[in-house]
């Protein structure tokens, strides 16, 4: 038996999230189907986490146990031949049998992208939320800074969250603005990327954080409201859940994974 660890990139637009669903239209379902086509094994993969419908990923990590003798260097190209064009496996390695993609993940980073230019970008519309009206990015940065640390994030979790413990740690969070797609001499505000790195995230947590920060940027809330929203532990105190298609799982980090040779 071998334990294989892989990374997959996907455009989540047409899918019902990562984790398997009765519809069969998830990233996990397509990966497991590709593995079956390749090896004849019906197995379940373990993802580093789940993503919502329409959410994308760079380097989503998953692992599975297999009896297949296929050499490790052939797995990526072989699987990609069976996968849709918007799902691409980019890395494969053999790891100890004890490795578990979800339980052993130490840090995850998400990126949320807001196109604050006057017009949407036709080529990036599937990965950006369009918000052409004025945003106070500095206030959004101040609000975001209040969320860094270890807190009970109940106010920023879906009411349908099934987790009994809503305490998480956000290690780092920052905003960058890309003006390369802005029209010279216009009032375009650029592409606003928000990066959030934590030890784990609750259902809809990043999207609710972004919905709240957008209200701060619009002047509907103050950056200094964020500590009180956290303290309230009440979903109704935070902003709306921002659209999912602008969210990308940007990376998953582990302590050094020793490859099995």
C-alpha positions in Angstrom: 0.0 0.0 0.0 1.2 3.5 -0.9 0.1 6.9 0.4 0.2 9.5 -2.3 0.0 13.3 -1.7 -1.0 15.6 -4.5 -1.8 19.2 -5.3 -4.6 20.2 -7.5 -5.6 23.6 -9.1 -9.2 24.2 -10.1 -11.5 26.8 -11.5 -14.5 26.1 -9.2 -17.1 28.0 -11.3 -18.9 24.9 -12.6 -18.6 22.8 -9.5 -20.5 22.2 -6.2 -17.3 22.7 -4.1 -14.5 20.3 -3.3 -16.1 17.8 -1.0 -18.2 15.0 -2.5 -21.9 15.6 -2.9 -24.9 13.5 -4.0 -24.8 15.5 -7.3 -21.4 14.0 -8.1 -20.4 17.4 -9.4 -17.5 18.2 -7.1 -13.7 18.3 -7.4 -13.4 15.2 -5.2 -15.8 13.3 -7.3 -13.9 14.0 -10.5 -10.6 13.2 -8.9 -11.8 9.9 -7.6 -13.3 9.1 -11.0 -10.0 9.9 -12.7 -8.2 7.6 -10.3 -10.6 4.8 -10.9 -10.2 5.3 -14.7 -6.5 5.1 -14.2 -6.1 2.3 -11.7 -9.5 0.5 -11.4 -9.5 1.3 -7.7 -12.7 2.8 -6.1 -11.3 4.9 -3.3 -11.9 8.0 -1.2 -9.4 10.8 -1.2 -8.7 13.1 1.8 -8.6 16.8 1.1 -6.9 19.4 3.2 -10.2 21.1 3.6 -13.5 21.8 1.7 -14.3 24.8 -0.5 -17.7 26.2 -1.2 -19.5 25.9 -4.6 -17.8 28.3 -7.1 -14.6 28.8 -5.0 -11.3 28.1 -6.7 -7.9 26.7 -5.5 -4.2 26.9 -6.2 -2.5 24.0 -4.6 -5.3 22.3 -2.8 -3.7 19.3 -1.1 -5.2 15.8 -1.0 -3.9 12.3 -0.3 -5.1 8.7 -0.8 -3.9 5.1 -0.3 -3.4 3.0 -3.4 -2.0 -0.3 -4.4 -1.2 1.0 -7.9 2.5 0.5 -9.0 2.3 3.6 -11.3 5.6 5.5 -10.9 5.1 8.7 -9.0 6.5 10.9 -11.8 3.7 9.7 -14.1 0.7 10.4 -11.9 0.1 14.1 -12.8 0.0 13.7 -16.5 -1.9 10.4 -16.3 -4.6 11.9 -14.1 -4.9 15.1 -16.1 -5.7 13.0 -19.2 -8.9 11.9 -17.4 -9.9 15.2 -15.7 -11.9 18.2 -17.1 -9.7 21.0 -18.4 -10.5 23.2 -15.4 -9.1 20.7 -12.9 -5.3 20.1 -13.1 -3.1 18.0 -10.8 0.3 19.8 -10.5 2.3 17.8 -8.0 2.5 14.2 -6.7 4.8 12.6 -4.1 4.8 9.5 -2.1 4.6 10.1 1.7 4.5 8.0 4.9 1.3 6.0 5.4 0.5 8.2 8.5 0.2 11.4 6.5 -3.3 12.9 6.5 -3.9 16.0 4.3 -6.5 17.6 6.6 -5.4 16.8 10.1 -1.7 17.6 9.4 -2.3 21.0 7.7 -0.7 23.8 9.8 -1.6 27.0 7.8 -4.0 27.8 5.1 -4.1 31.0 3.0 -7.1 32.3 1.1 -7.2 35.2 -1.3 -10.3 37.3 -2.0 -10.2 39.5 -5.1 -12.3 42.6 -5.7 -12.3 44.4 -9.0 -12.9 48.0 -7.9 -12.4 49.4 -11.4 -15.3 51.1 -13.3 -15.8 48.1 -15.6 -15.4 44.3 -14.9 -12.5 42.5 -16.4 -14.0 40.1 -19.0 -11.1 37.7 -18.6 -11.1 37.5 -14.8 -14.8 37.9 -14.1 -15.0 34.3 -12.8 -12.5 35.0 -10.0 -13.3 38.6 -9.0 -16.1 40.4 -7.4 -16.9 43.6 -9.2 -17.4 46.7 -6.9 -17.1 49.9 -9.0 -18.2 52.3 -6.3 -15.7 54.0 -4.0 -14.0 51.9 -1.3 -11.9 53.2 1.6 -9.1 50.6 1.3 -7.2 52.1 4.3 -10.2 51.7 6.5 -10.5 48.1 5.3 -6.9 47.5 6.2 -7.5 48.9 9.7 -10.6 46.6 10.1 -8.7 43.6 8.9 -5.9 44.2 11.4 -8.4 43.8 14.2 -9.0 40.2 13.1 -5.4 39.0 13.4 -5.0 36.8 16.5 -6.8 34.1 18.3 -10.5 34.7 18.7 -13.9 33.1 18.8 -15.1 33.8 15.3 -18.7 32.9 15.8 -19.8 36.3 14.4 -18.0 35.4 11.2 -19.2 31.8 10.8 -22.3 30.6 9.0 -25.3 30.0 11.1 -25.3 26.5 9.8 -21.7 25.8 11.0 -21.6 22.3 12.6 -18.3 23.0 14.5 -18.6 23.0 18.3 -15.5 25.2 18.7 -15.3 28.5 16.8 -11.9 29.5 18.2 -9.4 29.9 15.4 -6.1 31.8 14.9 -5.4 34.2 12.0 -1.7 34.5 11.7 -1.5 37.1 9.0 -3.9 39.2 6.9 -3.1 42.0 4.4 -4.4 43.8 1.4 -2.6 44.6 -1.9 -3.9 46.7 -4.8 -3.0 46.0 -8.4 -3.4 49.0 -10.7 -2.1 47.3 -13.8 -5.6 46.8 -15.2 -6.7 50.4 -14.4 -7.3 52.9 -17.2 -4.9 55.9 -17.2 -6.5 59.1 -15.9 -9.7 57.3 -14.8 -11.1 56.9 -11.3 -10.4 53.1 -11.4 -9.4 51.8 -7.9 -7.5 48.7 -9.1 -7.9 45.1 -8.1 -8.0 44.7 -4.4 -6.6 41.4 -3.2 -7.1 40.4 0.5 -4.9 37.5 1.8 -5.8 35.8 5.0 -3.7 33.0 6.6 -4.9 31.0 9.6 -4.7 27.6 11.2 -8.2 26.8 10.0 -11.4 28.5 8.8 -15.1 28.1 9.7 -17.8 27.7 7.1 -18.1 30.9 5.1 -15.7 32.6 7.5 -13.5 34.4 4.9 -16.6 35.4 2.8 -18.3 36.9 5.9 -15.1 38.7 6.9 -15.0 40.2 3.3 -18.6 41.1 3.4 -18.0 43.0 6.6 -14.8 44.7 5.3 -16.8 45.8 2.2 -19.2 47.5 4.5 -16.2 49.2 6.3 -14.9 50.3 2.9 -18.3 51.7 1.9 -18.6 53.6 5.2 -21.5 51.6 6.5 -19.3 50.3 9.4 -16.2 51.6 11.1 -13.0 49.7 11.3 -13.2 50.1 15.1 -16.5 48.2 15.0 -14.7 44.9 14.3 -13.6 44.2 17.9 -17.2 44.6 19.1 -18.4 42.3 16.3 -15.9 39.7 17.4 -16.9 40.1 21.0 -20.6 39.8 20.3 -20.2 36.2 19.0 -23.4 36.9 17.0 -23.6 36.3 13.2 -26.2 39.1 12.8 -23.6 41.7 13.9 -21.3 41.1 11.0 -21.8 42.0 7.3 -23.3 39.9 4.6 -21.6 36.8 3.1 -19.6 38.0 0.1 -19.9 36.2 -3.2 -18.0 32.9 -3.4 -16.6 33.2 -6.9 -14.0 35.8 -5.9 -12.4 33.5 -3.3 -9.4 31.2 -4.0 -7.7 28.8 -1.6 -4.2 30.2 -2.2 -2.1 27.6 -0.4 -1.8 25.0 2.3 1.3 24.6 4.5 2.6 21.6 6.4 5.6 20.9 8.6 8.2 19.3 6.4 6.7 16.2 4.6 9.3 13.5 4.3 8.9 11.8 1.0 9.0 8.0 1.1 11.7 6.5 -1.1 
